[in-house]
Amino acid sequence: MFLSVLSAEGSEGPGTLEDAHEKATNAASWVEQNWSTWLSIGLRVLLVLVIALVLRAVIRRTITKLIDRMNRTAQAVDGTALGGLLVNVERRRQRSQAIGSVLRSVASFLIMGTAALMILSTFQIDLAPLLASAGVAGVAIGFGARNLVTDFLSGVFMILEDQYGVGDTIDAGVASGEVIEVGLRVTKLRGDNGEIWYVRNGEVKRVGNLSQGWSTAGVDVIVRPSEDLDRVRTTLAQVTERMAKDEPWNEQLWGPIEILGLDSVLIDQMVIRVSAKTMPGKSLGIERELRWRIKRAFDAAGIQLVGGLPLQQDGEDAAGDPTAGMAAPSAYGNAASPQSMATAPIPPGPNLTK
C-alpha cells in the first residue's frame, strides 16, 4: 500500500514540475515580449503627469505674482490724490483675490482634466462613452443647480467688470447700502440702519453705484420774496469761499461751490440753488456743513430763511382774532332744525312745543 502511494507520487512529480516550468517559461516570454510596451506606457504617463504638474505650478505662480503686483500698486497709490480717484486698498485686495482664485481654479481644472484624458487614452481606453456620460451628468447638474451657476457667473463678470467693490454705496434693487464684502455667489451690504443684507449676485438685475467718479452736493436756500437778491448772493459767496478754504472740506470739494441762481420764484418764497462737485460718498456731509454755515451767516446778516409752514406777513397776529380758534356753528345745535328733526328717534309732540 505504501509502495503504491510512493509510486503514484513519483509518477506525478515530473509532470507537475514540467507544468510549472512551462508556465514560468511562458510568463517570462510574455514579460519579455511586453516589457517594452509597459515601459513605454509608464514613461508616457509619467511624462504627462510631470508636464501637467509643472505647467500647473508655473501658471499658478504667474497668477499669484500678478495678483501681488496689483495689490502693491493699490497700496502705493493709497492715501494720495490719485488714490482718491481709484478704489481703496481693501476693495482692490478682495477683487484681486477673487479674480486670482477663479483663474487658478480654471487653470488647474483645464490642465489636470486634459492630463487625465491623455493618460486614459494612453491605456487605449475608449473615451467616447466617458465623455458622453460626463456631458449628460454636466447637463443634469447644471439644470439642477442653475441658480448657483447663475450666481457664480454673475459674480465673476461683476468682479471682472469692477461694477462695485468694498466701500461703495450701491442700490442693487433688492437692497441698498454700503458694500462690506464681495463674493462670487453673494454680496454683503450694510444698510442705513446697520442691518446686513446678503444679496445673491444672480438676483441683481441693475446696480446703481453712488461712490464711483464724483458726487454732487446740492442745497436749496429758501428766502422771502422781499429779500435783496444782491445781499443774499454776497452772503452766500462769502460762505462758499470760506468753506472751500477750510479743512477738511477743501480736500473733499473737487470744484468751486457754485451759486446757480434762482430755481423758482413763488408768491411767498424764492428758492436759490447752491451746488458743488465732491469726492464720492462725501456729498451728504458737505450738504450738512453748508446748511449750517448758511444759517449762521444769514442770522448774522438779518436774512430770514423760509420753510415748513406758510410765512406770515409782518403785523399779522393770529391771537388778535377771537374767532380764529372757534368752530363754525352746527345745524344740529338747534333742536327745531330740519337736521335735528330728521335724526330724532321720536318727533316732538304738541305738549313739547308749548
C-alpha positions as CSV (number, residue, x, y, z in Angstrom):
1,M,0.0,0.0,0.0
2,F,2.7,2.4,1.0
3,L,4.8,1.5,-2.0
4,S,1.9,2.1,-4.3
5,V,1.4,5.6,-2.9
6,L,5.1,6.4,-3.4
7,S,5.0,5.1,-6.9
8,A,1.9,7.3,-7.7
9,E,3.6,10.4,-6.2
10,G,6.7,9.7,-8.2
11,S,4.8,9.3,-11.4
12,E,3.0,12.7,-10.8
13,G,6.1,14.6,-9.7
14,P,7.8,15.0,-13.0
15,G,4.6,16.1,-14.7
16,T,3.9,18.8,-12.1
17,L,7.4,20.2,-12.4
18,E,7.2,20.2,-16.1
19,D,3.9,22.2,-16.0
20,A,5.4,24.7,-13.6
21,H,8.4,25.1,-15.7
22,E,6.3,25.6,-18.8
23,K,4.2,28.2,-17.1
24,A,7.2,30.1,-15.8
25,T,8.7,30.0,-19.3
26,N,5.5,31.3,-20.8
27,A,5.3,34.1,-18.3
28,A,8.9,35.1,-18.8
29,S,8.5,35.1,-22.5
30,W,5.3,37.2,-22.2
31,V,7.0,39.7,-20.0
32,E,10.0,39.7,-22.3
33,Q,7.7,40.4,-25.2
34,N,5.6,43.2,-23.5
35,W,8.1,44.9,-21.1
36,S,8.9,47.5,-23.8
37,T,5.2,48.3,-24.2
38,W,4.8,48.6,-20.4
39,L,7.8,50.8,-20.2
40,S,6.6,53.0,-23.0
41,I,3.2,53.4,-21.4
42,G,4.7,54.1,-18.0
43,L,7.1,56.7,-19.4
44,R,4.3,58.4,-21.3
45,V,2.1,58.5,-18.2
46,L,5.0,59.9,-16.1
47,L,5.8,62.4,-18.7
48,V,2.2,63.6,-18.9
49,L,2.0,63.9,-15.1
50,V,5.3,65.8,-14.9
51,I,4.4,68.2,-17.6
52,A,0.9,68.8,-16.2
53,L,2.2,69.4,-12.7
54,V,5.0,71.7,-13.8
55,L,2.7,73.7,-16.1
56,R,0.1,74.0,-13.3
57,A,2.7,75.2,-10.9
58,V,4.1,77.8,-13.3
59,I,0.7,79.2,-14.2
60,R,-0.5,79.4,-10.6
61,R,2.8,81.1,-9.7
62,T,2.4,83.6,-12.5
63,I,-1.2,84.3,-11.5
64,T,-0.1,84.8,-7.8
65,K,2.7,87.2,-8.9
66,L,0.2,89.2,-11.0
67,I,-2.2,89.5,-8.1
68,D,0.6,90.6,-5.7
69,R,1.6,93.2,-8.2
70,M,-1.9,94.5,-8.3
71,N,-2.0,94.7,-4.5
72,R,1.3,96.5,-4.3
73,T,0.1,99.1,-6.9
74,A,-3.1,99.7,-4.9
75,Q,-1.0,100.2,-1.7
76,A,1.3,102.6,-3.4
77,V,-1.4,105.0,-4.5
78,D,-3.5,104.7,-1.3
79,G,-3.7,108.0,0.6
80,T,-2.6,110.1,-2.4
81,A,-4.7,112.3,-4.7
82,L,-4.6,109.5,-7.3
83,G,-5.8,107.1,-4.7
84,G,-9.0,109.1,-4.2
85,L,-9.9,108.6,-7.8
86,L,-9.1,104.9,-7.7
87,V,-10.7,102.2,-5.5
88,N,-9.4,101.7,-2.0
89,V,-6.9,99.0,-0.9
90,E,-9.4,96.6,0.7
91,R,-11.6,96.7,-2.4
92,R,-8.6,96.1,-4.7
93,R,-7.4,93.3,-2.5
94,Q,-10.7,91.4,-2.4
95,R,-11.2,91.9,-6.1
96,S,-7.7,90.7,-7.0
97,Q,-8.1,87.7,-4.6
98,A,-11.4,86.7,-6.2
99,I,-10.0,87.0,-9.7
100,G,-6.9,85.1,-8.7
101,S,-8.9,82.3,-7.2
102,V,-11.1,82.0,-10.3
103,L,-8.1,82.0,-12.6
104,R,-6.2,79.4,-10.6
105,S,-9.2,77.1,-10.3
106,V,-9.9,77.3,-14.0
107,A,-6.2,76.7,-14.9
108,S,-6.0,73.7,-12.6
109,F,-9.2,72.2,-13.9
110,L,-8.2,72.6,-17.5
111,I,-4.6,71.3,-17.1
112,M,-5.4,68.3,-14.8
113,G,-8.5,67.4,-16.8
114,T,-6.5,67.3,-20.1
115,A,-3.8,65.3,-18.4
116,A,-6.3,62.7,-17.1
117,L,-7.8,62.3,-20.6
118,M,-4.3,61.9,-22.1
119,I,-3.5,59.2,-19.6
120,L,-6.7,57.3,-20.3
121,S,-6.0,57.4,-24.0
122,T,-2.5,56.1,-23.3
123,F,-4.1,52.9,-21.9
124,Q,-6.2,52.7,-25.1
125,I,-9.4,53.3,-23.2
126,D,-12.4,54.4,-25.4
127,L,-13.2,57.9,-24.2
128,A,-16.4,58.4,-26.1
129,P,-18.7,56.7,-23.5
130,L,-17.0,58.6,-20.7
131,L,-17.3,61.9,-22.4
132,A,-20.9,61.3,-23.3
133,S,-21.7,60.3,-19.7
134,A,-19.8,63.4,-18.4
135,G,-21.8,65.6,-20.8
136,V,-25.1,64.2,-19.6
137,A,-24.1,64.5,-16.0
138,G,-23.0,68.1,-16.6
139,V,-26.3,69.0,-18.2
140,A,-28.2,67.4,-15.3
141,I,-26.1,69.1,-12.6
142,G,-26.3,72.4,-14.5
143,F,-30.1,72.2,-14.8
144,G,-30.5,71.3,-11.1
145,A,-28.1,73.9,-9.8
146,R,-28.9,76.6,-12.4
147,N,-29.4,79.3,-9.7
148,L,-26.0,78.5,-8.2
149,V,-24.4,78.6,-11.7
150,T,-26.2,81.9,-12.4
151,D,-24.9,83.4,-9.2
152,F,-21.4,82.3,-9.8
153,L,-21.2,83.5,-13.4
154,S,-22.8,86.9,-12.4
155,G,-20.3,87.2,-9.6
156,V,-17.4,86.5,-12.0
157,F,-18.5,89.1,-14.5
158,M,-19.3,91.6,-11.8
159,I,-15.8,91.3,-10.4
160,L,-14.1,91.4,-13.8
161,E,-16.0,94.5,-14.9
162,D,-15.5,96.1,-11.5
163,Q,-19.1,97.2,-11.2
164,Y,-18.7,97.8,-7.4
165,G,-16.4,96.9,-4.6
166,V,-15.8,97.2,-0.8
167,G,-16.7,100.6,0.5
168,D,-19.0,101.6,-2.3
169,T,-22.6,102.6,-1.6
170,I,-24.9,100.9,-4.1
171,D,-28.5,100.4,-4.9
172,A,-28.9,96.8,-6.1
173,G,-32.7,97.0,-6.5
174,V,-33.5,94.3,-3.9
175,A,-31.4,96.1,-1.3
176,S,-29.2,99.1,-0.9
177,G,-26.3,100.1,1.4
178,E,-22.5,100.0,1.7
179,V,-20.7,97.0,0.3
180,I,-18.7,95.2,3.1
181,E,-17.8,92.0,1.2
182,V,-17.9,90.9,-2.4
183,G,-18.0,87.2,-3.2
184,L,-18.5,85.0,-6.3
185,R,-22.0,84.0,-5.1
186,V,-23.2,86.5,-2.5
187,T,-22.6,90.2,-1.9
188,K,-22.9,91.7,1.6
189,L,-24.4,95.1,2.1
190,R,-24.6,97.2,5.3
191,G,-27.9,99.1,5.3
192,D,-28.6,102.6,6.6
193,N,-29.9,101.2,10.0
194,G,-27.0,98.8,10.5
195,E,-28.6,95.7,9.1
196,I,-26.6,93.3,6.8
197,W,-28.1,92.3,3.5
198,Y,-27.0,89.1,1.7
199,V,-27.7,89.6,-1.9
200,R,-27.3,86.8,-4.4
201,N,-25.4,88.0,-7.4
202,G,-27.8,86.3,-9.8
203,E,-30.7,88.3,-8.4
204,V,-29.1,91.7,-9.1
205,K,-30.6,92.9,-12.4
206,R,-29.3,96.5,-12.2
207,V,-26.8,98.3,-10.0
208,G,-26.6,102.0,-9.1
209,N,-23.1,102.8,-7.8
210,L,-23.2,106.0,-5.8
211,S,-19.5,106.1,-5.0
212,Q,-17.7,106.0,-8.3
213,G,-16.4,109.0,-10.1
214,W,-17.8,112.0,-8.2
215,S,-20.9,113.1,-6.3
216,T,-23.0,116.3,-6.3
217,A,-23.9,118.2,-3.2
218,G,-26.9,120.4,-3.7
219,V,-28.6,122.8,-1.2
220,D,-31.8,124.8,-1.7
221,V,-31.8,128.1,0.1
222,I,-35.4,129.4,0.6
223,V,-35.9,133.1,1.5
224,R,-38.6,135.7,1.4
225,P,-39.5,137.2,-1.9
226,S,-38.9,140.7,-0.4
227,E,-35.2,139.9,0.4
228,D,-32.5,141.7,-1.6
229,L,-31.0,139.2,-4.0
230,D,-27.7,141.0,-4.2
231,R,-27.3,140.8,-0.5
232,V,-28.3,137.2,-0.5
233,R,-25.8,136.4,-3.2
234,T,-23.0,138.2,-1.5
235,T,-23.6,136.4,1.8
236,L,-23.7,133.0,0.0
237,A,-20.5,133.8,-1.9
238,Q,-18.7,134.6,1.4
239,V,-19.9,131.4,2.9
240,T,-18.9,129.2,0.0
241,E,-15.5,130.8,-0.4
242,R,-14.7,130.4,3.3
243,M,-15.8,126.8,3.3
244,A,-13.7,126.0,0.2
245,K,-10.6,127.1,2.0
246,D,-11.2,125.4,5.3
247,E,-10.0,121.8,6.1
248,P,-11.1,119.1,5.5
249,W,-13.7,120.5,3.1
250,N,-11.0,121.8,0.7
251,E,-9.9,118.2,0.0
252,Q,-13.5,116.8,-0.3
253,L,-14.6,119.5,-2.7
254,W,-13.5,118.8,-6.3
255,G,-14.6,122.1,-7.6
256,P,-15.8,125.5,-6.5
257,I,-19.2,125.8,-4.8
258,E,-21.5,127.4,-7.4
259,I,-24.5,129.6,-6.8
260,L,-26.7,128.6,-9.7
261,G,-29.2,131.3,-9.2
262,L,-33.0,131.3,-8.7
263,D,-34.5,127.9,-9.0
264,S,-38.1,129.1,-8.5
265,V,-40.0,132.2,-7.6
266,L,-43.3,131.9,-5.8
267,I,-45.7,134.3,-4.0
268,D,-44.3,133.6,-0.5
269,Q,-40.8,132.4,-1.2
270,M,-37.8,132.3,-3.5
271,V,-35.5,129.2,-4.0
272,I,-31.8,129.7,-4.7
273,R,-29.8,126.6,-5.7
274,V,-26.2,126.0,-4.5
275,S,-24.3,123.1,-5.9
276,A,-20.8,121.6,-5.8
277,K,-18.9,118.6,-7.1
278,T,-17.5,116.5,-4.3
279,M,-15.5,113.4,-3.6
280,P,-17.6,110.2,-3.9
281,G,-19.6,109.5,-0.8
282,K,-19.0,112.9,0.8
283,S,-21.9,114.8,-0.6
284,L,-24.2,114.4,2.5
285,G,-21.6,115.7,4.9
286,I,-20.8,118.7,2.7
287,E,-24.5,119.5,2.4
288,R,-25.0,119.4,6.2
289,E,-22.0,121.7,6.8
290,L,-23.1,124.0,4.0
291,R,-26.6,124.4,5.5
292,W,-25.0,125.0,9.0
293,R,-22.8,127.8,7.7
294,I,-25.6,129.4,5.6
295,K,-27.9,129.5,8.5
296,R,-25.3,131.2,10.8
297,A,-24.4,133.7,8.1
298,F,-28.0,134.6,7.3
299,D,-28.8,135.1,11.0
300,A,-25.8,137.4,11.3
301,A,-26.9,139.3,8.1
302,G,-30.5,139.5,9.2
303,I,-31.8,137.4,6.3
304,Q,-34.7,135.1,7.3
305,L,-35.0,131.6,5.8
306,V,-38.4,130.3,4.8
307,G,-39.6,126.7,5.1
308,G,-42.3,124.5,6.6
309,L,-45.5,126.4,7.4
310,P,-46.6,129.4,5.2
311,L,-44.9,132.6,6.1
312,Q,-47.0,135.2,8.0
313,Q,-46.9,138.7,6.8
314,D,-45.5,141.4,9.1
315,G,-48.1,142.8,11.5
316,E,-50.3,139.7,11.4
317,D,-51.2,138.1,14.7
318,A,-53.3,135.0,14.9
319,A,-54.1,135.7,18.5
320,G,-55.8,139.0,17.6
321,D,-58.8,137.3,16.0
322,P,-61.0,135.9,18.8
323,T,-62.9,133.6,16.4
324,A,-59.7,132.1,14.9
325,G,-59.9,129.0,17.2
326,M,-63.7,128.7,17.1
327,A,-65.6,126.1,15.0
328,A,-68.4,127.0,12.7
329,P,-72.0,126.7,14.1
330,S,-73.6,123.4,13.6
331,A,-77.2,122.9,12.4
332,Y,-77.6,120.1,14.9
333,G,-77.3,122.6,17.8
334,N,-80.9,123.8,17.2
335,A,-83.5,121.1,18.2
336,A,-86.1,122.6,15.8
337,S,-83.8,122.5,12.8
338,P,-84.7,120.0,10.0
339,Q,-81.4,118.2,10.5
340,S,-82.2,117.6,14.2
341,M,-85.8,116.6,13.4
342,A,-84.6,114.0,10.9
343,T,-82.2,112.4,13.4
344,A,-84.5,112.5,16.4
345,P,-85.9,108.9,17.2
346,I,-89.3,110.3,18.4
347,P,-90.6,113.6,16.9
348,P,-91.5,116.2,19.5
349,G,-95.3,116.1,20.4
350,P,-97.6,119.1,20.8
351,N,-97.0,119.2,24.6
352,L,-93.3,119.7,24.0
353,T,-93.9,122.7,21.7
354,K,-96.0,124.6,24.3
